[in-house]
Amino acid sequence: MEHSGKAATAALKLIGWSGTAVLALLAVAWLAAHLGAFILALAGTLGILWVLFVLFTFYFFRDPEARTPAAPNLVIAPGHGVVDTIDSVTEAEFMGGECRRISIFLSVFNVHVQNAPVTGRIAFFKHSPGQYLNAMRTDSAKFNENVLIGIESVEPRGVKIGVRLIAGLIARRIVPFIAPNDAVRRGGRISLIRFGSRVEVYLPQNAQIKIALGDRVVGGETVLATLD
């Protein structure tokens, strides 16, 4: 007979679609039950990692008050870390030639706020773009992004002290707090370097060095040298 069985075919199609829908819902429920537990477990792990990151970030950006010595003619460490270089170099841009250099390596566990080594005026300020080599390399200042700050001391008056802030493999941003012609006081905050990095201090040739290789220094507190 004409069109015989079409109703049954329609019924079977409807049954098939409804069965497929039911199976799809069951599959979604199964995935939700299993993936939901996985996502919740992952969310817990991510939450713990985020809390650890928050704690480390607060620890990394800690900014203790420096107990700066008050005796005259002192040069104070501008950064926290380990002294790994004491030598003589040529720094022509601010120091004008041969000078003494003290280089301090800052690990990710050191305080990364820098302090003025002497009281004076910011007489020179230069940002130099560059690479981001590991700051453990003592020659990283030649290649890495850095900021050279020149200070004219008021004690003794007119003596030049240079501070070079050097970015590292992890440290990708130097944040100065000062600008040219600003007055700074010994131990006052002058900058922040984010994560591991290096700070160099340039001194006159007649400066009397008071620290040794391998010494751990505290920014704003440890005496690096005295000036005549």
Beta strands, then each sheet from edge to edge (+ up, - down):
strand 1: 74-76
strand 2: 81-91
strand 3: 97-106
strand 4: 113-115
strand 5: 120-128
strand 6: 146-154
strand 7: 157-166
strand 8: 174-176
strand 9: 183-184
strand 10: 189-193
strand 11: 197-203
strand 12: 208-209
strand 13: 216-217
strand 14: 223-226
sheet 1: 1+ 14- 12+
sheet 2: 9+ 5- 6+ 7- 11+ 3- 2+ 13-
sheet 3: 4+ 10- 8+
end
